Amino acid sequence: MEKISIRKMKENQSGIITEIKIGGALGRRIRDMGLVPGTEVKMTGRAPLYDPVALRVRGFTLTLRNNEADHVEVEVD
């Protein structure tokens, strides 16, 4: 198993969130969106200029800016 940031995931790749690497208001905002350790995520796509990224989380689609996605670590196969 490899640990990477969500930003580095490939399209259609799945993983399990292991850590949110930032605190404060941004860390709280990320957790409020449902991105908490133990949650499964799947990269579903990217915008044409690679920002933002689209994720499938808990049955809904969520988009994250790259500067937000850099702070979420996932474990992938």
PEDA-V182436 format. One line per field, one symbol per residue. ss: DSSP state (2 for helix, 1 for strand, 0 for the rest). phi: phi as a letter, one per 20 degrees, with the letter a starting at -180 (. if undefined). burial: b if it has 24 or more other C-alpha atoms within 12 Angstrom, else e. A space follows every 50 residues. Layout:
BEGIN
ss = ???
phi = ???
burial = ???
END
This chain:
BEGIN
ss = 01111222000001111111000222222222000000011111110000 001111100111110222200111110
phi = .ddbeggefefmedadfdadebdmfffffffffnecgneeccfdrcfgdm beddcdclncecdcfgfeffedecddf
burial = eeebbbbbbeeebbbbbbbbbeeeeeeeebbeebbbeebbbbbbbbeeee eebbbbbeeeebbbeeebbbbbbbbbe
END
